[in-house]
Amino acid sequence: MSRFRQNYVTKPIHRWARGALPRLSQTESEALSAGEVWWDAELFSGNPDWSKLAAVKRPTLTKEEQAFLEGPCTELCEMIDDWAINHDRADLSPEVWQLLRDNGFFGMIIPQSHGGLGFSAFAHSEVVRYISTRSVAAAVTVMVPNSLGPGELLMQFGTDEQKQHWLPRLAGGRELPAFALTSAEAGSDASAMTDSGVVCRGTWNGQEVLGIRLNWAKRYITLSPVCTVLGLAFKLRDPEGLLGGEDDIGITCALVPTDLPGVETGRRHIPASTMFQNGPTEGHDVFIPLDHIIGGPDYAGRGWMMLMSALAAGRGISLPSLAAAAVALSAHTSGAYARVREQFGLPIGKFEGIQAPLGRLAAGSYELDAARRLTCAGLDEGRSLAVISAIMKLHGTTRMREALNHAMDIHSGKAVIDGPSNYLAPLYKAVPIGITVEGANIVTRNLIVFGQGAVRAHPHLLDEMRALEEEDEAKSLAAFDSHFWQHVGHSTKTFFRALGRAWTGGRAAPAPAAGDATWIYRQVSRWSAAYALTADVAFLTMGGDLKRKEMISARMGDVLSDLYILTAALKRWDDDGRPKADVPLLEHAAKSALTRIRRSMDEVIANFPARWAAVLLRIVTRPGGTSRGPDDHLTRTCADVLMTPSESRDRIIGRMFGGCERDGVRQLDDAFARVIAAEPIRKRLRDANMTREQAAEEGFISREEDAELEAMQAAVARVIAVDDFAPEDLAAYFPDYERPERQAPEAAE
């Protein structure tokens, strides 16, 4: 029976599929082979196994990691003067650089056996998040050596000799690394890279050895102006056949000491007015021996695979941690400011125009940090989460932008005027950096999340594609026959799951017994089935053309991302002991996500080229409807969480540096605490329709209460005030500045 099916049913399909699906390029194949799938595969299956999510251990810190946050991290943040970094010295102070080296900040990911701190992914993330609440420049300086770069690549692929030599030096800050990937000709398209290396013989330490002659021109390289060793990606060629193989070896990664002849460090870039070290680097006929290839000569030509594997960890930690910090700081400061700032005799947070963005900030901070925690938990299980890391980078930085826009709107003029006390402006200016680096968000959204996720997370598609790539016709047909019919069985089950769950409004969808959150689990199961079926129909009807349908791919990626982040929020609520007070935050996040999912699925189906498929999917999955997202009462409830001290508010904010005396966050926290403490006294005055002065004069309030109100008013005044500068102050930053002379009215005329 199987032979008959293979020859008379599968063979025509196999022939069609080979023509319909494009051949994978080497870079595409290596990208798909890098990393692994995890909870994203469950969501893509159409029937997530909730027990697997529940089994993921809640991320925690060891005593050593906790002590590092409370000790060196706090000391670092107290030393930092972010205004001076960005407007005076254009760099961290020498004392800060030394503290970073002395305390191992550059070696958090390096094992203790090689002199590093050996921190977990969660601890690494917590450190970056904590520093980010104080200074973007300092956070970037710390995150880069611990993210994509020589350290990560050496740990994964380095030879024993390379690890023993380089890792202790990197961990102790004796060597400062940078990684050079981007060039003018090749941004997202690594295959267009013109940076080259040619295998040849040359002189190294007085001896003739086999090595590589390098020429490169890279830009946007963080830490390039100060690094001592450069991780370099280039195309390697062997025209003389000295390695005994092909001429074109491919993308390769090597370590290049920056003091070698021919290495040139260009003038600095200034990324969006944020003064971390960044700039171009060039090399002209730079010679290195073959053992400088990361992993040794055996890894020549395997650079793209190495980069994709290394990026999966770093991209899931660095920018998502900075983004989570920015969203939490936006939520914290906006809630406090909306409570202390009054208009028309009321805190501005009592006006619904302010409550709407406050509610979104509260729920948004809760769910983004939940996703960060879940991702770290996966990484700490030893997983290389390629698709999830892309989701976190994309949606972390996108939500960072949205949150800061909300915070700027709420603070209004307070956030517009630049100065040392403006705690939002540095993060706001840095938004384009996060959006652009480690994979531009447009590319990630349109091509990576669904494009890579569909192939990697789908239970059968990658196996089918590999079967079609098999050169031996008989082997290809046999493998394809096995995987294709498993795919058919999976799709059939998914069809009926999607149909039943959609037409019962999700009530027939499986869910764990989770009290107030059970309905959310059911809705995720309902949309997971709809998503899986829609993906299968897209593969069937569009084949290789789906790769070019970027707007459809983007929407499908958005659905997968929303499902992942929402399930992370469910996981967090469960891990926290299912606190009743956090239910409004979870419900706001769920209703917002489900509304976006419904809209994205509706738009995907509306734009299906095959209209019969669109009609079928619309009937089966029912993507339309009247989902309205969070109602006004729920939004007001979430907004109130940010304006009132509570355990829920503390959980939203998380670990955050409290600021220094010179810092606007410290002033805001002081005013917020005083306003809350003085509220009973102020209520008595409002009920009596008396001013503070009247009440003090008539003895309605005590001297202590009057002093408390006076101190509160002074604290609020400090918060509402903005920075200003004398002409001589401006001259320090702008040497050519001249104060304009005042003119008499008649002279001006």
Sequence and secondary structure as in RCSB ss.txt:
>XXXX:A:sequence
MSRFRQNYVTKPIHRWARGALPRLSQTESEALSAGEVWWDAELFSGNPDWSKLAAVKRPTLTKEEQAFLEGPCTE
LCEMIDDWAINHDRADLSPEVWQLLRDNGFFGMIIPQSHGGLGFSAFAHSEVVRYISTRSVAAAVTVMVPNSLGP
GELLMQFGTDEQKQHWLPRLAGGRELPAFALTSAEAGSDASAMTDSGVVCRGTWNGQEVLGIRLNWAKRYITLSP
VCTVLGLAFKLRDPEGLLGGEDDIGITCALVPTDLPGVETGRRHIPASTMFQNGPTEGHDVFIPLDHIIGGPDYA
GRGWMMLMSALAAGRGISLPSLAAAAVALSAHTSGAYARVREQFGLPIGKFEGIQAPLGRLAAGSYELDAARRLT
CAGLDEGRSLAVISAIMKLHGTTRMREALNHAMDIHSGKAVIDGPSNYLAPLYKAVPIGITVEGANIVTRNLIVF
GQGAVRAHPHLLDEMRALEEEDEAKSLAAFDSHFWQHVGHSTKTFFRALGRAWTGGRAAPAPAAGDATWIYRQVS
RWSAAYALTADVAFLTMGGDLKRKEMISARMGDVLSDLYILTAALKRWDDDGRPKADVPLLEHAAKSALTRIRRS
MDEVIANFPARWAAVLLRIVTRPGGTSRGPDDHLTRTCADVLMTPSESRDRIIGRMFGGCERDGVRQLDDAFARV
IAAEPIRKRLRDANMTREQAAEEGFISREEDAELEAMQAAVARVIAVDDFAPEDLAAYFPDYERPERQAPEAAE
>XXXX:A:secstr
 HHHHIIIIIHHHHHHHHHHS    HHHHHHHHSSB SHHHHHHHTS  HHHHHHS      HHHHHHIIIIIHH
HHHH  HHHIIIIISS  HHHHHHHHHTTGGGSSS GGGTS    HHHHHHHHHHHHTT HHHHHHHHGGGSTTH
HHHHHHH  HHHHHHHHHHHHTTSS EEEE  BSS SS GGG   EEEEEEEEETTEEEEEEEEEEEEEEEETTT
T SEEEEEEEEE TT TTSS SEEEEEEEEEETTSTTEEE     GGG  S EEEEEEEEEEEEGGGBTT GGGT
T HHHHHHHHHHHHHHHHHHHHHHHHHHHHHHHHHHHHHH EETTEEGGGSHHHHHHHHHHHHHHHHHHHHHHHH
HHHHHTT  BHHHHHHHHHHHHHHHHHHHHHHHHHHTHHHHS STT SSHHHHHHHHHHHHSSS HHHIIIIIHH
HHHHHHHSSSHHHHHHHHH SSHHHHHHHHHHHHHHHHHHHHHHHHHHHHHHHTTTTTS     GGGHHHHHHHH
HHHHHHHHHHHHHHHHHGGGGGG HHHHHHHHHHHHHHHHHHHHHHHHHHTT  GGGHHHHHHHHHHHHHHHHHH
HHHHHHT SSHHHHHHHHHHH   S    S HHHHHHHHHHHHS SHHHHHHH S     TTSHHHHHHHHHHHH
HHHHHHHHHHHHHT  HHHHHHTTSS HHHHHHHHHHHHHHHHHH      HHHHHHH TT        HHHH 
